[in-house]
Amino acid sequence: MMKNIVTIITLFFCFSAAVAQKTVNAADIMRDVKNGKAVEISNATIEGVLDFTFMNEALPKLPKRKGWWNNGGSNTIEKQITDKISFVNCVFIDDVLAYIPDEKSGYTFIANFEDIVVFTECTFEQKAMFKYSDFERNTDFSTSKFKGDSTFKYAEFDRDITFKNTLFEEPATFKYAKFNRFVSFQNSVFNESAIFKYTEFKDGVSFRNVKFEEDLNIKYTKVSGEFDITGMEVAFDIDSKYTKINGKSFNKYLLKR
């Protein structure tokens, strides 16, 4: 009987390991995105750069720029990702890019997402760049780990969005980001500086039980609606100059609690 139990347990772990070891090439994913197919991948390791801006494809079609100061027109090239993007329990070995400032050409490439975006229980080993991206549908980055540089600067979230239980190992910036609906960072950890300067929370935000291991910058931040900081811990300084919580200063909000 014991031998049979051991065999079953061994087979279970072998099966689990096999599932976890599935590898997917980034080029195959991007081919599906280009062809307008929804991407739904789970329990996989993604090898290769995921460039949602399709910069290399766009560059040959663009005119040469001599410099932004004497070459009229916009230097920003936007790519619309029209279908669902879903990654669950995936590891990204290389960069995940929805923002690329290309110094050589003088153009900046960004990607916007028109459908649902899911990156749950994922690990970003390298860069995760979503600067200027517009997320038009529900978006979920919960229980993920950002081990490299990450930015959501100027990003806009139009629908439901969550960053619950998320780990940011490097400095994380949400400067100028706009959250049009309630967003939760509950139980998340920021190992280095967290920047929410000029961020707008138009329908509330939760920092319940969030641990900021270094500084928290919420200078000029505006919050309308719920502002839950129950159990929030900040190891170093909080810069809350000109911060407005439902029209009141951050310090007045704390006194009211």
N, C-alpha and C positions, 0 to 999 in steps of 0.2 A: 504493500500500500504506500509506504513512505517513498519507495523508489519511483512509483507512478507520479506522486506529487512533485518530486524533484524534477522529473522529466517534463511535466507540464509547466512548471515554473521556468525551467531552462528554455523551453520552446517559446514561452511568452516573452522573455527578455530578448531572445534572438530576433523574434518578430518585431519587437519595439525598436531594437537597434537598426534593423533593416529599414523600417519606416523613417527613422530619424536621419539615416544616411543618404536619403534620396538627394540627388544633386540636379539642379536645373541651370542651364546656361542662360545668362542674361540676354544674349542675342535672340534666343528663341522667344523669350517673353516680349521683347521689344518688337519682334516681327508680328506677334499677335496684336499688340497695342496699335501698331501702324495699320493693321488690317481691320481695325474697329472691333476686335473681339474682346470680350470681358476676360479679365485675368483673375483666376481664383486658385491660389496655390497654398498648400499647407504642408507642414512637417518637411521642409526642404532647406537645403543650403543653396544659395544663389551665388553663382560664380560669374564674375564680370561686372562691369559698370552698368547700372540702370540709368540711362540718360533719357528722361521723359521730355526733354527739350528737343531732342533729335537734332542737336547742333551740327553734327558732321554732315547730316543730310541737307540741312538748310544753307550752310555756308557757301557752297559753290554757286548757289542761285542768287546770292546777294551782291550788290555793287560794292566795289572797294571803297573804303572810307579813309580819307586823308586825315581826319581828326574831327571830333565832335564839334569843335569851335568854328569850323568853316565848311561843314558838310551838312546842309539842312536836312530836316526830317528826324524821325525817332531812331535811336540806336537800339531799341528794345524789340526783340522778336519773340512773339508769344505763340505757344503751341497749345491747342485745346485737346485734352484727353477726354474723349467723349463717353467711354464705357467704364464699367465698374473695375476698380483695382482692389484686389483683396489678397493679403498675405497673412497667414496665421501660423504662428510658431515656426518662423523662418529665420535663417541667419544670412545676412548680407555680407559677404566677404569683402566686397569692393564698394565704391561710392554709390549712393542713391541720390540722383541729381534732378531737381526740378528748377535749378537756378545755376547758370554758368556765365560769369563775366569773362568774355574772351578778350584778353588784352591785345592779342595780335591783330584781330580783325576790327576791334573797337565796338563790337556788338555785345549786347547782353541778352542771353536766352533764358526764358522762363517758361514753365508749364503750368497750365490751369486745369483743374479737374472738375468736369461737369457732372460726374456720377459719384456714387458712393466710393469712399476711400477707406480701406481697412489695413492697418499694420498692427495687429495685436499679438502679444507674446513674441515679438520679433527682436532680434539683436542686430544693431547696425554697428559693424566692426569699424567702419571708416566714416567718411562724411555723410551727413544727411542734410541736404540743402533744399529748403522749401521757401526761400526768400521770394516775396512778391506773389506767391501762388494764391490763387482764388479757389477755395474749396466750396463748390456750390451745393453739394448734398451732404448727408451725414458722414462724419469723419471720426475714426477711432484709432488712436495711438496707444491705447491702454496696455499696461503690463509689458511694455517694451523697454529695451535698453539701448541708449545712445552712447556708445563707447568712444566715438570720435566727435569731431566738431559738428554742431547742429545749429541750424538757424531757421526760425519762422518769422524773421523780421519782415514787416510790411505784409505778411500773409493775412488773408481775410477768410473767415469761416462763416458761411451764410446759414448753415443749419446746425443740427446737434453735433457736439464735439466733446470728446473726452480724452484726457491724458492721465486717468487714474492709474496708480501703482506703477508709474513710469520712472526709470532711472536715467539721469543725465550725468555721465561721468566727467564730461568736459564742460566749459562754460556754455550756457544755453541762453539764446536771446530770442525774445518775443517782442522786441522793440517795434513800436508802431503797428503791431498786429491788432486786428479787429475781430472780436468775437460777437457776432450778432445774436447768439443764443447762449444760454447758460453753459458754462464749461467747468469741468471738475478736474483738479489736479490732486485729488484726495490720495493720501498715502504715498505720494511721489517723493523722490529724493534727488536733490541737486547737489552733487559733490563739490562743484565749484560755483562761481558767480552765476546768479540768475538775473537776467535783465528783462524787466517788463516796463521799461521807460516809454512813456507816451502810449502805452497799450490801452485799448478801449474795450471794456467789458460792458456790453449794452444790456445784458439780461442776467447779470450776476456771475459770481465765480466762487469756487470752493478751493481753499488751501488747507482744508481740514487734515490735520496730522502730517502735513508736509514738512520735510526736514531740509532746510537750507544750510548746508555745511559751511558755506562762506557767506558772501554778501548777498543781499536782496535789494535790487534797484527797482523801485516803483515810482520814481520821480515822474511827475506830470501824468500819472496813470488816472484814468477815469472809470469809475464803477457805478453802474446803475443797477439797482436790485440787490439781491443777496450778496453778502460779502462774508463768507464763513472762514474764519481763521482759528477755529477751535483746535487746540493742540498743536498749532504751527510752531516750529522751532527755527530760529535764525541764529547761527553760531556767531556771526560777526555783526556788521552794520546793516541797518535798514535806511535807505535813502528814500524818504517819502515827501520830499519838498514839492509843493504844489499838487500833491495827490488829492483827488476828490472822490469821496465815498458818498454817493447820493447827495452831492453838493457840499458835504462837510469835509474838513481836513482829516487826514489819517489820525492825528493825535486826538482830535475831538471825538472821532469814532471810537477810539480805544477808551476814552474817558466815559463814554456813554454805555459801554458794555458792563 
